[in-house]
Every structure is written in structure tokens, then in C-alpha cells.
Amino acid sequence: MTETFDALTRLVAAGDVVVLSGAGLSTESGIPDYRGPSGAARRHTPMTYQAFTRDAQARRRYWARSHLGWRLIARAAPNAGHHAVARLQAAGLLAGIITQNVDGLHTAAGATGVVELHGRLDEVTCLDCGNLTSRDELDRRLREANPGFDAHIAQVNPDGDVDLPDEAVAGFRTVDCGICGTGMLKPDVVFFGETVPAPRVAECFTRVERARALLVLGSSLTVMSGRRFVIRAAKHGIPVAIVNQGPTRGDGYATVALDAPLGATLTALADRVAGPTRQGSVHPAGPGGRTGRPGPPRAGLAPTGGQPATV
């Protein structure tokens, strides 16, 4: 463990690291993971974009569940892992942060220029007029439309919804866009069956290809959405480091793989390479764009192990 942590430290200390984070980074903030130690298997089929847009009953079920689950997401605060990543960025060691999470906790911890691959739950878009509003505003409108709505929350899922029986949501009232008056509202996240916007994916590939190393945090890399960046890094001879609790589908590409709790491990890493925390050294980021400008190309370091990359 010590030798692996030392190898991770050397990799990050060299700088120009791109971070790719997943749901496991947010479990210490109280948001469960599907596949990690705190995870639980889904009890219902994930909402697809096709079902959401074509089936009014499916939308009602989604918004009823999400309306209750949003309370957990809204209360969540950045944990030690998020703050450690922000410290690494403030120390000039990161060339970018890509997250598969939709909770906005990297930005809340003070990180800037975060590429949110799958969007954010705290924003809502109108599929007709394109208007973007805050989830807090939608929450207020849904509370007004559903006074006294309450139900037993059996399981809160990582994407911010809850498991509810159909009879509990039969009377739930949805609302339309508050700007155009009739438009269909959707959380500004990528649903199953929906593709990540091509420019966003392209920017992530660019960041990875220009990095000196890729650091994966809290992702099992089960789905290709995140694993493709690990494959791309390996293909370009860029070392990959993975910190996760449990095995991942990217371990075969990793130069360094550490199975350990994220919060304590990343705090120790930041202490080692960025110096101890100083009060006021990291400030929360204000509102702004969700992507930053990639840095100049850097020379990659050949990985010392792993499997040949295949695409």
C-alpha cells in the first residue's frame, strides 16, 4: 500500500494531471453509489430519454421520485475528497477535471472549469424553448402544485430519484416551463438512451490527450462513457492512476491502482504534494461556465504496465 501510494504521489507531483471522477467520490457526502461498497442494485429500470419524452406517465413517475430525491442532493456538501481535488487544482497540478457525477460538488468545493460530462441535477432545461432554470425554482413550483405530497423514501439512488410504488405517485402533478408556458421540462442531465453532446466529449478527449497523467477517482469504469478516456490515455502512452474502493474495468490499463477510501487517501495525497490545508486557501467558485480552457500539449510518460489499448 505504501509503495503504491508513493507511486501515486510521484505521478501527481509531476503535474499536468487530468482527473476523471465518478460516483464513488461522492459517497462520503451521503450520495450512494450503484456499484461501490455503499451501493445498492436498482429496484426499477433507469429512466430513458425515449420514455421520458414520449410517455406522460413515465414523466410523472420520474418527477415524483426525483422531487423527493432532490432533497438529498440539495443538502449534500463536498467531502474531503472533493476539497482535496480542489487543493490539487489550486496548487497548479491539474490540467483539468472531468466528472461523471451530476451533483455539482466539485464546483461547490472550489474547483473551477469542471467538465460535467453528464450535466447537473441543479439545472432544468425546457425541451421546447431551451430555457435553463434552477432546480430550486422548479422545486418551489412543484411544492406549490403538490401541497402535502409526502411518501416513504425506500432508497435514494445516485441520480437523485427514489424508489416509490406507482400508487404513491398517481396524484402527483407535474409543471411545464415557466417561460414559454407549455414546454416539457427535463433535468439538464444525460439520460440513458441519450448521448453526451459531441463537443463536450471532444473537449474531454483533448484534455486527456494533452495530459501528463490521468487520475481516475471513485469510478468502476463499468460503462464506456468514462472508460473510453482511460482507453484513449493508454493508447497515447499516458499513465493512468486509479483510486477506487473495489476493482474497476480500467485496472488492466493502470500504471497505479489503489483500493482505498477516497476522502482519506486524497487528503493525504494533497497534503504530500500541495502542502497542508491553509484556512482560506481554497475559495468556492462563483457561477460561470462549466468548462475551462485546456492547457498546452505536454509530453506523455510511457506507462510501466497494463494491457495494450484497444478501441
N, C-alpha and C positions, 0 to 999 in steps of 0.2 A: 504493500500500500504506500509506504513512504517513498520508494523508488518511483512508483507511478506518479505520485503527487509531485515529486521533484521534476519529473519529465514534463508534466503539465505546466509547471511553473516556468520552466525554461522556454517552452513553446510560446506562452502568453507574454512573457517578459520581452521577447523579441519584437512584439508589436505587430501592427497591421493585421489584427485578428478580426474575422467576421464571426459574430455569434449567431447561431440558429437555435432558438428556444422553442420548447413545446410545453404541453400541459403539466408535465412533472415539475416545472419551475414554479407553478402557482399553487401546488397542493398545500404548501405551508401557509398560504393566505386563506385556506379554507375552501378552495375550489377543487373538487375531486377530479381525479384523472381516470380515464377509461381503463387504462392498461397497467398503471403503476401500482405500488403497494396499497394506495388508498382508493384504488379504482373499484368499480363495480360494473358488471356487464349491463348493457342497456336492457330495459324491460319493454321497450317499444321500438319500432322501426324509426330510424332517423328521418326527420322531415326532408323531403327532396324539393328542389326548386319547382319541378313539374307539378307535384301535388299541391304545393303552397299556392301557385298561381292559378291552378285550374279548379280546385275544389274548395268551396266556401267553408264546408265543414272541417276540412283539414286546417284551414287558416284559423278558424275559431278555436280548434283544439290547440294549435300551436301557440296562439296569443294568450289563451287562458293559462297554459303551462308556463310560458315564458314570462307572463305578467307576475306570477308568484316567484319564479326562479330569479327574476331580475333583482329582487330584494337582496339575495345573497351576493350577487355580483356587485351591486351598488355599494354594499358595505365592505367589500374586500379591500384590504390595504396591501401595498407592496411588502414583501417579506425580505429577509436578509439576503436572499439570492438576487432579487431584483436590485436592491441597493448596491450589492457588490458589483453587478454588471455596470451600473451607473458610475461607480467609482473607477472601474477599469476604463470606461469611456472618458471620464474626466481626466484621467492620467495620460490620455493620448495613446492608449494601447489598442484601441479598437478601430477598425476600418468600417464598421457597420454593424447594425443589429437587425436581424430578421426574426420575426416571431410568428409562429403558427397560432398563437393564442389570440383571443378576441376580447380580453379583459382590460386592456389598456394599462396594465400595471407597470410595464417598463417605463412608460412616459410619466406615470404618477411617481415613480421612484427618482425621476430626474434625468432619465436618458432622453436624448434628442435624436431626430432623424430616423426613428424606428420605422422599418418597413413592416407593416402589419399585413402579412400575406393573405389572411382570411378575413380582413376587415375588423370592425369594432362593434361590440354589442351596445355601446353607449350612444350610437348614432342610428337614425332611422331614415330610410330613403323612400320617396314616392316613386313607384314604378311608372307612373304616368307623366308627371311634370318634372321629375328629377329633383324635387326639393329635398334638402337634407336638414333634419331637425334633431334635437337632442332626445335621448331616451327618457330623460327626466320629464320632458314636456309630454311625451306620449304616456308615460306612467300617470301623470296628473289627469290627463283626459280619460284614460281607462278607468281610473278610480272613480271619476265623476260618472262615467257611464255604467259602472258596476258597483253601486254602493253596497257595502256589506259583503262583497264577494270574499269568501274565505273557504279553504278546503285543506284537508290533511296533506302535507307535503311528505310523501313517502321517500323520495330520492331526488336530490338535486344533481343534475348532470353537468358536465364540464362546459357544455354550450349554453348553460343558463336557463334550461327549462326543467320542469319537474314531472314526475310520473303521476298522472291523475286518471281516474276512471272516467269514461265518457259521460256518465250521468252527472258528474260533478261540474262539467263544463257546458251542459246543454243550454243553460240560460245566459252564458257569457256573451256580452255584446262587444263586438269589435268597432273600431272607428276608422274613418277614411282620412285622407290627407287634409290637414287644417288649412292649407294654402289654396289648392285647386278645388277642394271640396268633395271630390269623387274618387281621387286616385287611391290605388291599393298601396298600403304601407308594408314595408319589409325591413327587418333589421339589416343594417349595412354590413352583412357578413356573407361569406360564400357558403351556400347550402350544398348538400350532397346533390350531385347531378348538375351543378353549376360550375363553370370554370373560373379560375382566378384570372383577372384581367391580364392580357398578354404583356402590356408594358410593365406591370408590377413584377411578373415572372422574369422578364428580360433584365430588369434592374437588379434583381436578386442574383441572377447568373453573372452579371457584370461584376457585382461586388465580390462574389466568391472567386471569380477568375483573377481578380486583382489583389486578392488577399495573400498574406504570407502563411496563414493557417485558418482553418475552420474549426470553431469550437461549438459543439452541439451540447445543449443543456436541457435535460428533462424531456427528451423525446425518444419514444421507442422506435421511431422511423418506420413504423409499420406501413404507412401509406406513402405513395410515391410523391405526394405533394411536398414533403420535406426531404425524403430520401434522395430525390433527384439532385439536390445540391451537394450531398455527400458524394454521390457518384461523379458529379462534374468535378468536384475538388480532386478526387482521386485520379480522375482521367488527366488532369493538368499537373499532377505531381505535387499537389498542395496537401500538406499533412492535415489529418483530421483528428481532433481530440473529442472524446465523448465522456460527459459526466452524466450519469443516469442511475436510478435505482432499478436494477434488473437489466437483462440483456436487451440489445436492440438489433434491428435488422441492418444496422450500419457497422456493427462491430468488426466485420471482416475487412472493412476499409480503413479502420482506425489505426493510427500510429500510437495513440494513447487512449485507453478505455478505463474509466474509473467508476466502479459501482459504489456509490456513496450518497448520503443525504446532500441535497443541493445547497441549502442555506449555509450550513457549517462549512462545507467544502469551499464554496465560492467566497465566503468571508475570509477564510484562511488564505485563499489564493490572492484576494485583493490586498490583504494585509502584507503578504510577502512581496508582491510586485508593484503595488501602488502606495504602500505605506499605510499605517494605522489611520482609522477614521478620524477626521478633524471636524468638529462641530461647524456646520455652515459650509463645508467644502463641496457639498453637492446640493444644488438647488432644484426644486421642482420645475419642470419645464412648463412654460405657458402654452396657450393654444397656438397651433400652427400646423404646417404641412406634416403629413405622415411619412414622408420620405426625405432623405438628405442627399447630398451630392457625394458620389463615390470619390475616393482619393485616387491619386495617380497609380499606374500599374507598378507592382512590386515583383521582385524576383521570388519565385516559389522555392520551397525547400522540398527535396525529394523525400517521400515517406520512407520509413525504415521497415515497414511491414505492411500487412494487409493483402487483399486479393487484387488481381488485375481488374480494372474497371470495365464494365460492360454497359452498353446503352441499348 
